[in-house]
Amino acid sequence: MIILLVMAVALTIGLAVVSRSVTDIRLSQEQEESARAFSAAEAGIEAALGGSPITSYEGFTVSVVSEDLGGVGKMGFIFPYDVKKGDTQTVWLVDHDEDGNPDFSTAGNFTNFIFYWGERDVPDNVRDETPALEAYLVYLDGANRFQTRRVAFDPMGGRSEGFTSDAVVINPGGHSIPDVGGEFRYEAKFTEDKFSKASFPPANAVALRIKLLYNKNLQPLGVHVFGDPLPIQGTCHESTAYREETKISRKVKQCNLHKAPPGTFDYVLYSKKDLIKSD
């Protein structure tokens, strides 16, 4: 009986060790296969960006779906990623050519703009967390020169001069952008009564330059326009790699917006032609 008990215990321990070893090997193989699937999905993205799509990579079936951001008559746009403090985001109001260069001859006419930002549960009265919004409208004047107009909204108010607090509509249930949806805590309209200058909005609008201020965490950001529909803002590529034998699948998504000048350009000057220094 003692020998049988010892053998039973030893057999149980041995089976447990074997089972654990088999499980570890399987998990290791799945991790390795997952890493390969991820690499295959990334290869699909790179191939799509390079203009030569692929359907397979190292034994994986690769499929890439591309989707334009904005365009198709939509008046609203949500940035595909949340925004950190001080990062300037650009909503283009002109079309781009095949090389990604803005076509200023397509500058649009807009009556006003509505900005949406902030998560539904973001606090409304915390100095270093409540996000404010600053925006520049870039447009071409009658002499074909770049001009800008600035507006700034602060849901909290009192943190800095030059901000408008009474224009911010706070909705704990979340604001939604027509055409595109989303849920945002704050909404503010960019209209003529926020400026001392007349004739707003100017014709030949080129771009909106938007950034969030004070927010400690990344926050969603969107805009809705009135007048001409928004042009395409960029493209998102979603690549999926799948292997039938192992049933392992991985997905990678990358969104590329049209190139824009760095944020420091909002505080200097714009020129459509070469700059010439003169006495």
Secondary structure, DSSP 4 states (H G I P E B T S, - for coil): -HHHHHHHHHHHHHHHHHHHHHHHHHHHHHHHHHHHHHHHHHHHHHHHHTT---SEETTEEEEEEEEEEE-TT--EEE-SS-B-TT--EEEE-SEE-TTS-EEGGG-B-EEEEEEEES-TT--SS-TTTSPEEEEEEEEE-TTS-EEEEEEEE-SS-SSSTT-B-TTPEEEEEEEEETTTEEEEEEEEEE-GGG-SSSS-SPSSEEEEEEEEES-SS-B-EEEEEEESPP-EEEEEEEEEEEETTTTEEEEEEEEEEPP---GGGGGS---SS------
